[in-house]
């Protein structure tokens, strides 16, 4: 009897001790695949800055005892084989619970089937290829699609007096989406496409293409190339060949009129109209708060853009899921959360995930390049509210 009482006291003391001890730390491992080298490295740097800034600002908001571990990998640019390999390593060797990031659409498309096999949620923070979420039920996207951006650009061009347009796009998934979307928006509203050109990603000399376009004498030209040095090379050739002086209007996407790249273009972009989901010149209170944190962190050495905000918002979605589950979740529980995620406080305005498509719903802005306080800026002049991906509405699953 005495032994039973002693044993009971020992168990009780152990239980009390367990209650008094702090809970063991819960680490959520996130495999972050970004582009740190190659031609898309500038975009990757902006994405990285947005992700890490959100973590720095909000790590204190995680549940007690929960922390995150960001396991980063370089996909080296638009290289599906490398992207697939590093994703496999993150899943099988590093045992991450989530995948996130990805600049290039071909890479994200290569990773998506792995997420279905392994049941690993994948939060796409940029890659805009329209069909990617349909490849796997474990993909959710917080960035944009080229259909969301380019269809409104085509509609605006046709409704503002441009009747004949030429289309030139880079020859990969986002370029194809941009071409199809602009063409539909333009022709459905009475415009005529008088020529199209697809440009190899390896080509940085745009002079022959723009000369051909100038000779065709369109009223407007829609161009899509990747952000960064591609866009700057396009603008240099545009100025050298005098297309603006020839009365040709350039309309484009935010990729070509990237906020961070504008200072490298001189005054060439003045007056150019583009469509996008974010401008660092926006005066929304949420964007002012974001810019304040950004400038403190990066001392104005970088200008935030769509990549930065994609990273920021992607981490906001992940943090909200971690807080809702206290850091303990199954893949399906994570995806169920992401499908109904909303954020009214994004720097780009209110955003939400469409539960039917796992793609982003957001405002699309028409912007014109102007000088603000002596600097070039994409000034928003029209808002198309809460746009779902048009391609998925036009092409429902069979």
C-alpha positions in Angstrom: 0.0 0.0 0.0 2.8 2.3 1.0 4.6 1.6 -2.3 1.4 2.4 -4.3 1.1 5.8 -2.4 4.7 6.6 -3.2 4.2 5.7 -6.8 1.1 7.9 -7.0 3.0 10.8 -5.5 5.8 10.4 -8.0 3.4 10.4 -10.9 1.6 13.4 -9.6 4.8 15.3 -9.1 5.9 14.3 -12.7 2.6 15.6 -14.0 2.9 18.9 -12.2 6.5 19.2 -13.5 5.3 18.6 -17.0 2.7 21.3 -16.6 5.3 23.7 -15.3 7.7 23.1 -18.2 7.5 25.3 -21.3 6.1 23.6 -24.3 8.6 22.2 -26.7 9.3 24.5 -29.7 7.2 23.7 -32.8 9.2 24.4 -36.0 7.5 24.8 -39.3 9.9 24.1 -42.2 9.2 26.1 -45.4 11.1 25.2 -48.6 11.6 28.5 -50.3 12.6 28.2 -54.0 13.8 31.4 -55.6 16.1 32.7 -58.3 19.4 34.0 -56.9 21.5 33.6 -60.1 20.9 33.9 -63.9 18.8 36.3 -65.9 15.9 36.5 -63.4 18.1 37.1 -60.3 16.9 40.7 -60.0 13.3 39.5 -59.7 14.4 36.8 -57.2 16.1 39.4 -55.0 12.9 41.5 -54.8 10.9 38.3 -53.9 13.5 37.4 -51.3 13.4 40.9 -49.8 9.6 40.8 -49.5 9.6 37.4 -47.8 12.3 38.2 -45.3 10.8 41.6 -44.5 7.5 40.0 -43.6 9.2 37.4 -41.4 11.2 40.2 -39.7 8.2 42.3 -39.0 5.8 39.6 -38.0 7.7 36.7 -36.4 6.7 38.1 -33.0 3.0 37.4 -34.0 3.5 33.6 -34.2 1.9 31.4 -31.5 4.0 30.9 -28.4 6.6 28.2 -28.9 6.2 28.2 -32.7 9.0 29.3 -35.1 9.6 29.0 -38.8 12.7 27.7 -40.6 13.1 29.0 -44.1 15.1 26.5 -46.2 16.2 28.4 -49.4 17.2 26.9 -52.7 18.3 28.6 -56.0 16.6 27.4 -59.2 19.1 29.4 -61.3 16.4 30.9 -63.5 13.8 29.4 -65.9 15.2 25.9 -65.6 12.5 23.3 -64.9 14.9 20.4 -64.3 16.8 22.3 -61.6 13.6 23.5 -60.0 12.2 20.0 -59.9 15.4 18.6 -58.4 15.6 21.1 -55.6 11.9 20.7 -54.8 12.5 16.9 -54.5 15.4 17.5 -52.2 13.4 19.8 -50.0 10.5 17.3 -49.8 12.5 14.1 -49.3 15.7 15.2 -47.6 14.8 18.3 -45.7 11.2 17.2 -44.9 9.7 20.6 -45.4 6.0 21.0 -44.6 5.4 23.7 -47.3 6.9 24.9 -50.5 6.8 28.5 -51.4 8.3 31.1 -53.8 9.1 30.5 -57.5 9.6 33.3 -60.1 9.4 31.4 -63.4 6.2 29.6 -64.6 8.0 26.7 -66.3 9.7 25.9 -63.0 6.4 26.1 -61.0 4.7 23.9 -63.6 7.5 21.3 -63.1 7.2 21.4 -59.3 3.4 21.2 -59.2 3.1 17.4 -59.9 5.5 16.7 -57.0 3.2 18.5 -54.6 0.3 16.2 -55.7 2.4 13.1 -55.1 3.8 14.2 -51.8 0.8 16.2 -50.6 2.9 19.2 -49.9 1.2 22.7 -50.1 2.9 25.0 -52.6 2.3 28.8 -52.2 3.3 30.4 -55.5 4.5 33.9 -54.9 5.0 35.0 -58.5 5.0 32.4 -61.4 2.0 33.5 -63.4 1.3 30.7 -65.9 -2.5 30.5 -65.9 -2.9 26.7 -65.7 -0.5 25.9 -62.9 -3.0 25.5 -60.1 -4.9 22.9 -62.1 -1.8 20.7 -62.2 -2.1 19.9 -58.5 -4.7 20.4 -55.7 -1.9 21.4 -53.4 -1.1 24.6 -55.3 -2.3 28.0 -54.3 -1.2 31.3 -55.9 -1.0 34.8 -54.3 0.5 36.7 -57.1 -1.4 37.2 -60.4 -2.0 35.6 -63.8 -1.1 37.3 -67.1 -4.7 36.9 -68.1 -5.7 39.1 -65.1 -3.3 41.7 -66.3 -3.4 41.6 -70.1 -7.1 41.2 -70.8 -7.9 44.5 -69.2 -5.0 46.1 -71.0 -6.5 45.0 -74.4 -9.9 46.2 -73.4 -8.6 49.6 -72.4 -6.6 50.0 -75.6 -9.6 49.2 -77.8 -11.9 51.5 -75.8 -9.5 54.4 -76.0 -9.4 54.8 -79.7 -6.7 52.3 -80.8 -8.0 50.2 -83.6 -4.9 48.4 -84.9 -2.3 46.8 -82.7 0.7 44.7 -83.0 1.6 42.0 -80.3 5.2 41.0 -79.4 5.8 38.6 -76.5 8.6 36.4 -75.1 8.2 32.8 -76.2 7.4 31.0 -72.9 4.3 30.3 -70.8 3.6 33.8 -69.5 4.2 35.4 -72.9 1.7 33.0 -74.5 -0.8 33.9 -71.9 -0.2 37.6 -72.3 -0.6 37.4 -76.1 -3.9 35.4 -75.9 -5.4 37.6 -73.2 -4.5 41.0 -74.8 -5.7 39.7 -78.2 -9.1 38.7 -76.7 -9.6 41.9 -74.8 -8.6 44.0 -77.8 -10.6 42.2 -80.6 -13.7 41.6 -78.5 -13.9 45.4 -78.2 -13.5 46.1 -82.0 -9.7 46.2 -82.3 -7.7 44.4 -85.0 -4.4 42.6 -84.4 -2.2 43.3 -87.5 0.8 41.2 -86.5 2.3 39.0 -83.8 5.8 38.0 -82.9 7.2 35.6 -80.3 10.7 36.4 -79.1 13.2 33.8 -77.9 14.1 34.2 -74.2 17.8 34.2 -75.3 17.3 37.3 -77.4 18.2 40.7 -75.9 18.6 42.7 -79.1 15.0 43.9 -79.8 16.0 46.3 -82.6 15.0 44.0 -85.6 11.7 43.1 -84.0 10.8 46.7 -83.2 11.9 47.9 -86.7 9.5 45.3 -88.2 6.7 46.6 -85.9 7.4 50.2 -86.9 7.2 49.3 -90.6 3.8 47.7 -90.0 2.5 51.1 -88.8 0.2 50.0 -85.9 -1.5 52.5 -83.7 -0.5 50.6 -80.6 2.0 47.9 -79.7 1.5 45.4 -76.8 4.8 44.0 -75.5 5.4 41.5 -72.8 9.0 40.5 -71.9 10.3 39.4 -68.5 11.1 42.2 -66.0 14.6 43.5 -65.5 17.3 43.7 -68.3 14.8 42.5 -70.9 12.5 45.4 -70.3 15.3 48.0 -70.2 16.6 46.6 -73.5 13.2 46.9 -75.1 12.8 50.5 -74.0 16.3 51.4 -75.3 15.5 50.0 -78.7 12.0 51.7 -78.6 13.7 55.1 -78.1 16.5 54.5 -80.6 14.0 53.6 -83.4 11.7 56.5 -82.6 8.5 54.5 -82.3 7.0 57.1 -80.0 7.8 59.9 -82.4 6.2 57.8 -85.2 2.9 58.1 -83.2 2.8 54.5 -81.9 1.5 54.0 -78.4 3.1 51.3 -76.2 0.8 49.4 -73.9 2.2 46.7 -71.7 2.2 44.8 -68.4 3.8 45.7 -65.1 6.7 43.4 -66.0 8.0 45.9 -68.6 7.3 49.0 -66.4 8.8 47.5 -63.3 9.1 50.1 -60.5 12.6 49.1 -59.6 13.7 49.3 -63.3 12.2 52.7 -64.2 15.3 54.6 -62.9 17.4 52.8 -65.5 15.3 53.9 -68.4 15.7 57.7 -68.3 12.6 59.6 -69.5 11.8 57.0 -72.2 8.8 55.5 -70.4 6.9 58.8 -69.7 3.3 58.4 -70.8 3.4 54.6 -71.2 0.3 52.8 -70.0 0.5 49.5 -68.3 -1.7 47.2 -66.3 -0.7 45.6 -63.0 -1.6 44.6 -59.5 0.8 46.9 -57.6 2.7 50.2 -57.9 5.0 51.5 -55.3 3.6 54.9 -56.0 0.2 53.9 -54.7 -1.1 56.2 -51.9 -3.2 53.5 -50.0 -2.5 53.5 -46.3 -1.6 49.9 -46.4 1.1 50.6 -49.0 2.4 53.6 -47.0 2.8 51.3 -44.0 4.6 48.7 -46.2 6.9 51.3 -47.7 7.8 52.6 -44.3 8.9 49.1 -43.2 10.7 48.5 -46.5 12.6 51.8 -46.4 13.7 51.2 -42.9 15.0 47.7 -43.7 16.6 48.4 -47.1 17.4 52.2 -46.6 16.0 53.0 -50.0 18.6 50.9 -51.8 15.8 49.0 -53.5 12.4 50.0 -54.8 9.6 47.4 -54.0 7.7 46.0 -56.9 5.2 43.2 -57.8 7.8 40.5 -56.7 8.3 42.1 -53.3 4.6 42.3 -52.6 4.1 38.8 -53.9 6.7 37.6 -51.3 5.2 39.8 -48.5 1.6 38.6 -49.2 2.7 34.9 -49.6 4.3 35.0 -46.2 1.2 36.7 -44.8 -0.9 33.8 -46.0 1.5 31.2 -44.5 1.7 33.1 -41.2 -2.1 33.3 -41.0 -2.4 29.6 -41.5 0.3 28.9 -38.9 -1.5 31.1 -36.4 -4.9 29.5 -37.1 -3.5 26.0 -36.6 -1.0 26.9 -33.8 1.7 25.5 -36.1 0.3 21.9 -36.2 -1.5 21.1 -39.5 -1.9 18.4 -42.1 -1.4 19.3 -45.8 -5.2 19.2 -46.3 -5.8 21.4 -43.3 -3.4 23.9 -44.7 -5.0 23.9 -48.1 -8.5 24.2 -46.7 -7.3 27.3 -44.9 -5.6 28.8 -48.0 -8.7 28.3 -50.1 -10.6 30.8 -48.1 -7.8 33.1 -47.1 -8.5 36.9 -47.3 -6.3 39.9 -46.6 -7.8 43.4 -46.7 -4.4 44.8 -45.6 -2.2 44.0 -48.5 -0.1 46.8 -49.9 -1.8 46.3 -53.3 -5.4 46.5 -51.8 -7.8 43.8 -50.7 -7.0 40.3 -51.9 -8.5 36.8 -51.4 -8.1 33.3 -52.8 -10.9 32.0 -55.0 -11.8 28.7 -53.3 -12.9 27.2 -56.7 -9.6 27.8 -58.4 -7.0 28.4 -55.6 -6.0 31.5 -57.5 -5.9 35.2 -56.4 -8.8 37.7 -56.6 -7.5 41.3 -56.6 -7.8 44.8 -57.9 -6.1 45.4 -61.3 -4.8 48.9 -61.9 -4.2 50.8 -65.1 -1.1 53.0 -64.6 0.6 55.7 -66.5 4.3 56.6 -66.1 4.6 60.1 -64.8 7.2 62.1 -62.8 6.4 62.3 -59.1 8.7 64.3 -56.9 11.3 64.2 -59.7 11.2 60.4 -60.1 9.4 58.2 -62.6 6.4 56.4 -61.1 3.6 54.2 -62.3 0.6 56.4 -61.3 -2.7 54.4 -61.0 -5.5 56.1 -62.8 -8.2 53.4 -63.0 -9.1 50.5 -60.8 -10.8 47.3 -62.0 -12.0 45.9 -58.7 -11.7 42.3 -57.4 -10.7 40.5 -60.7 -10.8 36.7 -60.8 -8.6 34.9 -63.3 -10.5 35.4 -66.6 -9.0 32.3 -68.3 -10.4 29.9 -65.7 -13.9 31.5 -66.0 -13.6 31.2 -69.8 -12.3 27.6 -69.6 -14.0 25.7 -66.8 -12.7 22.3 -65.9 -14.1 19.5 -68.0 
